[in-house]
């Protein structure tokens, strides 16, 4: 059976913060002698999420079916509210 195209194929886990984020898109960048960066577009049904509380928190981005992924820190956020 095939996975639905509406299903997120990656999960962002932030252990210090309880959240209900769903992943929409991700884009990664890497270069020689530079840190890698991954930009993730997330949404939440909770309008009271305090995004600043996520800054500098350790996170794990799982993108494989067997738990593969990468560890990192939340470094920035952009707050966009949709109605």
VMD Tcl script that builds the backbone (N, CA, C; Angstrom):
set m [mol new atoms 249]
animate dup $m
set s [atomselect $m all]
$s set {name element resname resid chain x y z} {
  {N N UNK 1 A 0.829 -1.169 0.000}
  {CA C UNK 1 A 0.000 0.000 0.000}
  {C C UNK 1 A 0.880 1.242 0.000}
  {N N UNK 2 A 0.497 2.272 -0.714}
  {CA C UNK 2 A 1.268 3.498 -0.813}
  {C C UNK 2 A 0.850 4.482 0.267}
  {N N UNK 3 A 1.822 5.314 0.698}
  {CA C UNK 3 A 1.513 6.364 1.675}
  {C C UNK 3 A 0.749 7.483 0.990}
  {N N UNK 4 A -0.154 8.075 1.705}
  {CA C UNK 4 A -0.933 9.192 1.180}
  {C C UNK 4 A -0.036 10.402 0.973}
  {N N UNK 5 A -0.279 11.171 -0.081}
  {CA C UNK 5 A 0.502 12.383 -0.309}
  {C C UNK 5 A 0.154 13.451 0.717}
  {N N UNK 6 A -0.926 13.289 1.441}
  {CA C UNK 6 A -1.307 14.242 2.475}
  {C C UNK 6 A -0.627 13.954 3.813}
  {N N UNK 7 A 0.124 12.874 3.893}
  {CA C UNK 7 A 0.776 12.479 5.124}
  {C C UNK 7 A 2.158 13.105 5.209}
  {N N UNK 8 A 2.492 13.689 6.364}
  {CA C UNK 8 A 3.826 14.253 6.563}
  {C C UNK 8 A 4.838 13.114 6.591}
  {N N UNK 9 A 5.930 13.289 5.899}
  {CA C UNK 9 A 6.967 12.267 5.854}
  {C C UNK 9 A 8.145 12.632 6.733}
  {N N UNK 10 A 7.971 13.634 7.573}
  {CA C UNK 10 A 8.991 13.985 8.541}
  {C C UNK 10 A 8.314 14.460 9.819}
  {N N UNK 11 A 9.048 14.324 10.921}
  {CA C UNK 11 A 8.514 14.696 12.229}
  {C C UNK 11 A 9.578 15.509 12.951}
  {N N UNK 12 A 9.196 16.643 13.518}
  {CA C UNK 12 A 10.099 17.446 14.333}
  {C C UNK 12 A 9.744 17.219 15.793}
  {N N UNK 13 A 10.704 16.709 16.567}
  {CA C UNK 13 A 10.487 16.462 17.992}
  {C C UNK 13 A 11.318 17.444 18.802}
  {N N UNK 14 A 10.656 18.163 19.700}
  {CA C UNK 14 A 11.322 19.097 20.603}
  {C C UNK 14 A 10.975 18.618 22.006}
  {N N UNK 15 A 11.925 17.962 22.665}
  {CA C UNK 15 A 11.614 17.264 23.916}
  {C C UNK 15 A 11.179 18.197 25.041}
  {N N UNK 16 A 11.675 19.414 25.086}
  {CA C UNK 16 A 11.352 20.327 26.189}
  {C C UNK 16 A 10.015 21.036 26.005}
  {N N UNK 17 A 9.396 20.882 24.845}
  {CA C UNK 17 A 8.177 21.626 24.539}
  {C C UNK 17 A 7.104 20.661 24.059}
  {N N UNK 18 A 5.938 20.753 24.659}
  {CA C UNK 18 A 4.813 19.953 24.178}
  {C C UNK 18 A 4.138 20.742 23.063}
  {N N UNK 19 A 3.923 20.109 21.942}
  {CA C UNK 19 A 3.397 20.825 20.781}
  {C C UNK 19 A 2.540 19.912 19.925}
  {N N UNK 20 A 1.868 20.511 18.975}
  {CA C UNK 20 A 1.039 19.746 18.038}
  {C C UNK 20 A 1.342 20.167 16.604}
  {N N UNK 21 A 2.617 20.413 16.323}
  {CA C UNK 21 A 3.005 20.875 14.993}
  {C C UNK 21 A 2.841 19.785 13.948}
  {N N UNK 22 A 2.511 20.215 12.758}
  {CA C UNK 22 A 2.479 19.327 11.596}
  {C C UNK 22 A 3.414 19.924 10.551}
  {N N UNK 23 A 4.198 19.080 9.904}
  {CA C UNK 23 A 5.166 19.544 8.917}
  {C C UNK 23 A 4.543 19.742 7.548}
  {N N UNK 24 A 4.867 20.870 6.931}
  {CA C UNK 24 A 4.402 21.145 5.571}
  {C C UNK 24 A 5.516 21.009 4.551}
  {N N UNK 25 A 6.690 21.549 4.879}
  {CA C UNK 25 A 7.795 21.534 3.919}
  {C C UNK 25 A 9.114 21.652 4.669}
  {N N UNK 26 A 10.178 21.177 4.051}
  {CA C UNK 26 A 11.507 21.399 4.592}
  {C C UNK 26 A 12.493 21.584 3.462}
  {N N UNK 27 A 13.545 22.346 3.750}
  {CA C UNK 27 A 14.578 22.642 2.765}
  {C C UNK 27 A 15.901 22.705 3.510}
  {N N UNK 28 A 16.900 21.997 3.018}
  {CA C UNK 28 A 18.196 21.971 3.667}
  {C C UNK 28 A 19.274 22.627 2.830}
  {N N UNK 29 A 20.264 23.189 3.529}
  {CA C UNK 29 A 21.407 23.836 2.871}
  {C C UNK 29 A 22.678 23.391 3.575}
  {N N UNK 30 A 23.707 23.119 2.801}
  {CA C UNK 30 A 25.013 22.838 3.374}
  {C C UNK 30 A 26.079 23.330 2.412}
  {N N UNK 31 A 27.239 23.680 2.960}
  {CA C UNK 31 A 28.353 24.164 2.154}
  {C C UNK 31 A 29.645 23.828 2.894}
  {N N UNK 32 A 30.738 23.818 2.177}
  {CA C UNK 32 A 32.034 23.529 2.772}
  {C C UNK 32 A 32.356 24.596 3.810}
  {N N UNK 33 A 32.821 24.175 4.968}
  {CA C UNK 33 A 33.214 25.054 6.078}
  {C C UNK 33 A 32.063 25.885 6.638}
  {N N UNK 34 A 30.849 25.439 6.476}
  {CA C UNK 34 A 29.696 26.132 7.045}
  {C C UNK 34 A 28.792 25.116 7.731}
  {N N UNK 35 A 28.073 25.592 8.729}
  {CA C UNK 35 A 27.093 24.738 9.390}
  {C C UNK 35 A 25.928 24.479 8.445}
  {N N UNK 36 A 25.330 23.308 8.545}
  {CA C UNK 36 A 24.147 23.053 7.729}
  {C C UNK 36 A 22.953 23.762 8.357}
  {N N UNK 37 A 21.988 24.036 7.537}
  {CA C UNK 37 A 20.757 24.676 8.005}
  {C C UNK 37 A 19.578 23.970 7.355}
  {N N UNK 38 A 18.566 23.731 8.144}
  {CA C UNK 38 A 17.340 23.131 7.623}
  {C C UNK 38 A 16.192 24.048 8.003}
  {N N UNK 39 A 15.460 24.480 7.015}
  {CA C UNK 39 A 14.315 25.360 7.216}
  {C C UNK 39 A 13.059 24.502 7.111}
  {N N UNK 40 A 12.240 24.546 8.147}
  {CA C UNK 40 A 11.051 23.705 8.218}
  {C C UNK 40 A 9.819 24.591 8.329}
  {N N UNK 41 A 8.835 24.298 7.511}
  {CA C UNK 41 A 7.566 25.010 7.591}
  {C C UNK 41 A 6.587 24.141 8.371}
  {N N UNK 42 A 6.106 24.673 9.490}
  {CA C UNK 42 A 5.216 23.944 10.384}
  {C C UNK 42 A 3.920 24.711 10.579}
  {N N UNK 43 A 2.877 23.994 10.916}
  {CA C UNK 43 A 1.606 24.620 11.278}
  {C C UNK 43 A 1.109 23.989 12.577}
  {N N UNK 44 A 0.255 24.747 13.264}
  {CA C UNK 44 A -0.348 24.263 14.496}
  {C C UNK 44 A -1.772 24.781 14.578}
  {N N UNK 45 A -2.653 23.969 15.119}
  {CA C UNK 45 A -4.027 24.403 15.359}
  {C C UNK 45 A -4.129 25.277 16.605}
  {N N UNK 46 A -3.084 25.293 17.402}
  {CA C UNK 46 A -3.082 26.041 18.653}
  {C C UNK 46 A -2.607 27.477 18.410}
  {N N UNK 47 A -3.493 28.485 18.504}
  {CA C UNK 47 A -3.084 29.870 18.264}
  {C C UNK 47 A -2.253 30.453 19.403}
  {N N UNK 48 A -2.144 29.753 20.524}
  {CA C UNK 48 A -1.421 30.264 21.689}
  {C C UNK 48 A -0.003 29.722 21.811}
  {N N UNK 49 A 0.510 29.090 20.778}
  {CA C UNK 49 A 1.869 28.563 20.817}
  {C C UNK 49 A 2.837 29.734 20.954}
  {N N UNK 50 A 3.714 29.664 21.953}
  {CA C UNK 50 A 4.714 30.705 22.179}
  {C C UNK 50 A 5.993 30.292 21.447}
  {N N UNK 51 A 6.174 30.823 20.243}
  {CA C UNK 51 A 7.293 30.403 19.404}
  {C C UNK 51 A 8.649 30.749 20.008}
  {N N UNK 52 A 8.739 31.837 20.741}
  {CA C UNK 52 A 10.020 32.214 21.351}
  {C C UNK 52 A 10.499 31.160 22.338}
  {N N UNK 53 A 9.583 30.404 22.913}
  {CA C UNK 53 A 9.976 29.357 23.857}
  {C C UNK 53 A 10.709 28.210 23.165}
  {N N UNK 54 A 10.629 28.142 21.855}
  {CA C UNK 54 A 11.309 27.086 21.104}
  {C C UNK 54 A 12.780 27.400 20.842}
  {N N UNK 55 A 13.155 28.676 20.895}
  {CA C UNK 55 A 14.522 29.073 20.553}
  {C C UNK 55 A 15.544 28.391 21.453}
  {N N UNK 56 A 16.636 27.932 20.840}
  {CA C UNK 56 A 17.764 27.268 21.498}
  {C C UNK 56 A 17.405 25.929 22.125}
  {N N UNK 57 A 16.255 25.389 21.794}
  {CA C UNK 57 A 15.866 24.071 22.295}
  {C C UNK 57 A 16.439 22.983 21.385}
  {N N UNK 58 A 16.935 21.889 21.963}
  {CA C UNK 58 A 17.363 20.770 21.134}
  {C C UNK 58 A 16.164 20.162 20.415}
  {N N UNK 59 A 16.407 19.716 19.203}
  {CA C UNK 59 A 15.329 19.139 18.397}
  {C C UNK 59 A 15.868 17.968 17.592}
  {N N UNK 60 A 14.966 17.088 17.204}
  {CA C UNK 60 A 15.322 15.957 16.344}
  {C C UNK 60 A 14.378 15.957 15.159}
  {N N UNK 61 A 14.942 15.972 13.975}
  {CA C UNK 61 A 14.163 15.920 12.742}
  {C C UNK 61 A 14.250 14.504 12.195}
  {N N UNK 62 A 13.142 13.773 12.287}
  {CA C UNK 62 A 13.092 12.405 11.773}
  {C C UNK 62 A 12.505 12.440 10.374}
  {N N UNK 63 A 13.246 11.890 9.416}
  {CA C UNK 63 A 12.743 11.877 8.047}
  {C C UNK 63 A 12.825 10.511 7.403}
  {N N UNK 64 A 13.240 9.525 8.143}
  {CA C UNK 64 A 13.311 8.176 7.613}
  {C C UNK 64 A 12.240 7.288 8.225}
  {N N UNK 65 A 11.933 6.210 7.544}
  {CA C UNK 65 A 10.911 5.286 8.032}
  {C C UNK 65 A 11.385 4.470 9.224}
  {N N UNK 66 A 12.716 4.371 9.401}
  {CA C UNK 66 A 13.270 3.578 10.491}
  {C C UNK 66 A 13.866 4.449 11.587}
  {N N UNK 67 A 13.417 5.690 11.696}
  {CA C UNK 67 A 13.902 6.578 12.748}
  {C C UNK 67 A 15.126 7.386 12.380}
  {N N UNK 68 A 15.548 7.349 11.121}
  {CA C UNK 68 A 16.704 8.128 10.709}
  {C C UNK 68 A 16.383 9.616 10.801}
  {N N UNK 69 A 17.399 10.399 11.097}
  {CA C UNK 69 A 17.198 11.839 11.169}
  {C C UNK 69 A 18.439 12.537 11.682}
  {N N UNK 70 A 18.274 13.798 12.034}
  {CA C UNK 70 A 19.401 14.587 12.525}
  {C C UNK 70 A 18.979 15.379 13.761}
  {N N UNK 71 A 19.962 15.616 14.616}
  {CA C UNK 71 A 19.762 16.411 15.820}
  {C C UNK 71 A 20.266 17.823 15.564}
  {N N UNK 72 A 19.652 18.796 16.224}
  {CA C UNK 72 A 20.096 20.178 16.092}
  {C C UNK 72 A 19.419 21.058 17.122}
  {N N UNK 73 A 19.549 22.378 16.929}
  {CA C UNK 73 A 18.943 23.367 17.813}
  {C C UNK 73 A 18.011 24.266 17.022}
  {N N UNK 74 A 16.935 24.703 17.661}
  {CA C UNK 74 A 16.042 25.684 17.047}
  {C C UNK 74 A 16.758 27.028 17.120}
  {N N UNK 75 A 16.986 27.654 15.976}
  {CA C UNK 75 A 17.800 28.867 15.915}
  {C C UNK 75 A 17.001 30.122 15.585}
  {N N UNK 76 A 15.866 29.981 14.939}
  {CA C UNK 76 A 15.118 31.146 14.485}
  {C C UNK 76 A 13.660 30.741 14.313}
  {N N UNK 77 A 12.792 31.725 14.244}
  {CA C UNK 77 A 11.385 31.448 13.964}
  {C C UNK 77 A 10.783 32.631 13.230}
  {N N UNK 78 A 9.779 32.352 12.458}
  {CA C UNK 78 A 8.984 33.387 11.805}
  {C C UNK 78 A 7.545 33.118 12.182}
  {N N UNK 79 A 6.911 34.102 12.702}
  {CA C UNK 79 A 5.547 33.946 13.194}
  {C C UNK 79 A 4.579 34.449 12.143}
  {N N UNK 80 A 3.889 33.536 11.510}
  {CA C UNK 80 A 2.855 33.899 10.539}
  {C C UNK 80 A 1.551 33.287 10.992}
  {N N UNK 81 A 0.564 34.101 11.149}
  {CA C UNK 81 A -0.748 33.617 11.572}
  {C C UNK 81 A -1.660 33.494 10.365}
  {N N UNK 82 A -2.315 32.367 10.267}
  {CA C UNK 82 A -3.291 32.149 9.203}
  {C C UNK 82 A -4.670 32.093 9.829}
  {N N UNK 83 A -5.639 32.551 9.109}
  {CA C UNK 83 A -7.011 32.510 9.645}
  {C C UNK 83 A -7.834 31.504 8.904}
}
mol reanalyze $m
mol bondsrecalc $m
mol representation Tube
mol addrep $m
